[in-house]
Amino acid sequence: MQEKTFKFQEADKSLLAAVDEAIERAVEAAGPELQALCIGRTSHDYFADAVLRHLFLRLCGADPQTNTGGNPKTAWEILYVGRSVARHWERERGAAATIRRKKERPEDMERDASERRELAIAARNFAVNTAISVLIDHARASDPRIYERLEAPIDARHDRLENVSETDREFTEHARRYMRVLTKLQE
């Protein structure tokens, strides 16, 4: 596994060196023209920005010449990762992470709200699962058969069903699986 990781790291180094070299060649070829235009930043930064835009469009499946035809879902995923990185850097500097917003579209605001709801649900589930696991560990000391007693209502619910559908079976399997997670038993 370490050998494979090392090979990926070496490939990344080679790739990034090639990108830096390409930027250097572009600066040598067109840098003086850009400086004459007074673009307000270095030629290296201008070309790096152009490469970033080009790669973003390619990763999203868009035509880099026309900026059309890209997958918006992929674009949003990349942008959300970038936002997470920016927040990490802010925390790294000791600043509170901020949410920087331009005039967002309603679907962007709904996506943010949905992510906050999912985060709250995940945090709640983690806290509940942790508390239950600790309590079950404690109870297991006095009741070694606690798992059987906890799984019995799942089986009883399933047995009470008259016409067992595929959804009912799936519900029962999920309930059993979650019970095993909470009681830390392996399948």
C-alpha positions in Angstrom: 0.0 0.0 0.0 2.8 2.4 0.9 4.6 1.6 -2.4 1.4 2.5 -4.3 1.0 5.7 -2.4 4.6 6.6 -3.1 4.1 6.0 -6.8 1.1 8.3 -6.8 3.1 11.0 -4.9 5.9 10.7 -7.5 3.4 10.9 -10.4 1.8 14.0 -8.8 5.3 15.7 -8.4 6.1 15.0 -12.1 2.7 16.3 -13.2 2.9 19.5 -11.1 6.5 20.1 -12.4 5.2 19.8 -16.0 2.4 22.3 -15.2 4.9 24.7 -13.7 7.1 24.2 -16.8 4.2 24.9 -19.1 3.4 28.1 -17.2 7.0 29.2 -17.5 7.0 28.5 -21.3 3.8 30.5 -21.6 5.2 33.4 -19.6 8.4 33.4 -21.8 6.2 33.4 -24.9 3.5 35.9 -24.1 4.6 37.5 -20.8 6.0 40.7 -22.2 2.7 41.2 -24.2 0.7 40.8 -21.0 2.9 43.2 -19.1 2.4 45.8 -21.8 -1.4 45.4 -21.3 -1.0 46.2 -17.6 -3.0 43.3 -16.3 -2.3 44.2 -12.7 -0.8 40.9 -11.7 2.2 38.8 -12.7 2.3 36.9 -15.9 2.8 33.7 -13.8 -0.5 34.4 -11.9 -2.4 35.2 -15.1 -1.4 31.9 -16.7 -2.0 29.9 -13.6 -5.5 31.5 -13.4 -6.1 30.6 -17.1 -5.0 27.0 -16.4 -7.2 26.8 -13.4 -10.3 28.0 -15.4 -9.4 25.6 -18.2 -9.1 22.6 -15.9 -12.3 23.6 -14.1 -14.2 23.6 -17.3 -12.7 20.2 -18.4 -13.4 18.6 -15.0 -17.0 19.7 -15.4 -17.3 18.3 -18.9 -17.6 21.8 -20.5 -16.2 23.0 -23.7 -13.2 25.2 -22.6 -13.6 27.3 -25.8 -17.3 28.2 -25.4 -17.7 27.6 -21.6 -20.8 25.5 -22.4 -22.1 22.0 -21.8 -20.7 21.4 -18.4 -22.2 19.4 -15.6 -23.5 21.8 -12.9 -23.5 19.1 -10.2 -19.8 18.5 -10.7 -19.1 22.3 -10.8 -21.0 22.7 -7.4 -19.1 19.8 -5.9 -15.8 21.4 -6.8 -16.9 24.8 -5.6 -18.1 23.4 -2.3 -14.8 21.7 -1.8 -13.0 25.0 -2.4 -15.2 26.7 0.1 -14.4 24.1 2.7 -10.7 24.6 2.0 -11.0 28.4 2.4 -12.8 27.9 5.8 -10.0 25.5 6.9 -7.4 28.1 6.0 -9.3 30.8 7.9 -9.3 28.5 11.0 -5.7 27.7 10.5 -4.9 31.4 10.8 -7.0 31.7 14.0 -9.9 33.5 12.3 -13.4 32.3 12.6 -14.6 30.6 9.4 -16.8 32.8 7.4 -19.4 32.2 4.8 -18.8 34.5 1.9 -21.8 34.9 -0.3 -22.5 36.8 -3.4 -26.1 37.2 -4.4 -27.0 33.6 -4.3 -29.7 31.9 -6.2 -32.6 30.4 -4.3 -31.3 26.9 -5.2 -27.9 27.8 -3.7 -29.5 28.9 -0.5 -31.6 25.8 -0.4 -28.5 23.6 -1.0 -26.7 25.4 1.9 -29.8 24.9 4.2 -30.0 21.3 3.2 -26.3 20.8 4.0 -26.8 22.4 7.4 -29.8 20.2 8.1 -27.8 17.1 7.1 -25.0 18.2 9.3 -27.3 18.6 12.2 -28.9 15.2 11.6 -25.5 13.6 11.4 -24.3 15.3 14.6 -27.5 14.2 16.4 -27.2 10.6 15.1 -23.6 10.5 16.2 -24.4 11.7 19.7 -27.4 9.3 20.0 -25.4 6.4 18.7 -22.5 7.2 21.0 -24.8 7.5 24.1 -26.6 4.3 23.3 -23.4 2.4 22.7 -22.0 3.5 26.0 -25.2 2.7 27.9 -25.3 -0.8 26.2 -21.7 -1.4 27.1 -22.6 -0.6 30.7 -25.8 -2.7 30.6 -24.0 -5.7 29.0 -22.0 -6.1 32.2 -25.1 -7.0 34.2 -27.1 -8.5 31.2 -25.0 -10.5 28.8 -28.1 -11.2 26.7 -29.1 -7.6 26.2 -28.6 -7.9 22.4 -31.2 -10.6 22.2 -33.6 -8.6 24.3 -33.1 -5.5 22.1 -33.5 -7.4 18.8 -36.7 -9.2 20.0 -39.0 -6.2 19.3 -37.6 -6.0 15.7 -38.5 -9.7 15.2 -41.9 -9.2 16.9 -42.7 -6.3 14.6 -41.8 -8.2 11.6 -43.8 -11.3 12.7 -46.9 -9.1 13.2 -46.9 -8.1 9.6 -49.6 -9.9 7.5 -48.3 -9.4 4.0 -44.5 -8.9 4.2 -43.4 -6.7 1.3 -39.9 -6.1 0.1 -39.9 -2.7 1.8 -40.9 -4.5 5.1 -38.0 -6.9 4.7 -35.6 -4.1 4.0 -36.9 -2.1 7.0 -36.3 -5.2 9.2 -32.8 -5.7 7.9 -31.9 -2.1 8.4 -33.2 -2.2 11.9 -31.2 -5.3 12.7 -28.1 -3.7 11.1 -28.5 -0.5 13.1 -29.0 -2.5 16.3 -25.8 -4.4 15.6 -24.0 -1.0 15.1 -25.4 0.3 18.4 -24.5 -2.8 20.3 -21.1 -3.1 18.5 -21.8 -6.6 17.3 -20.4 -7.7 14.0 -22.4 -9.4 11.3 
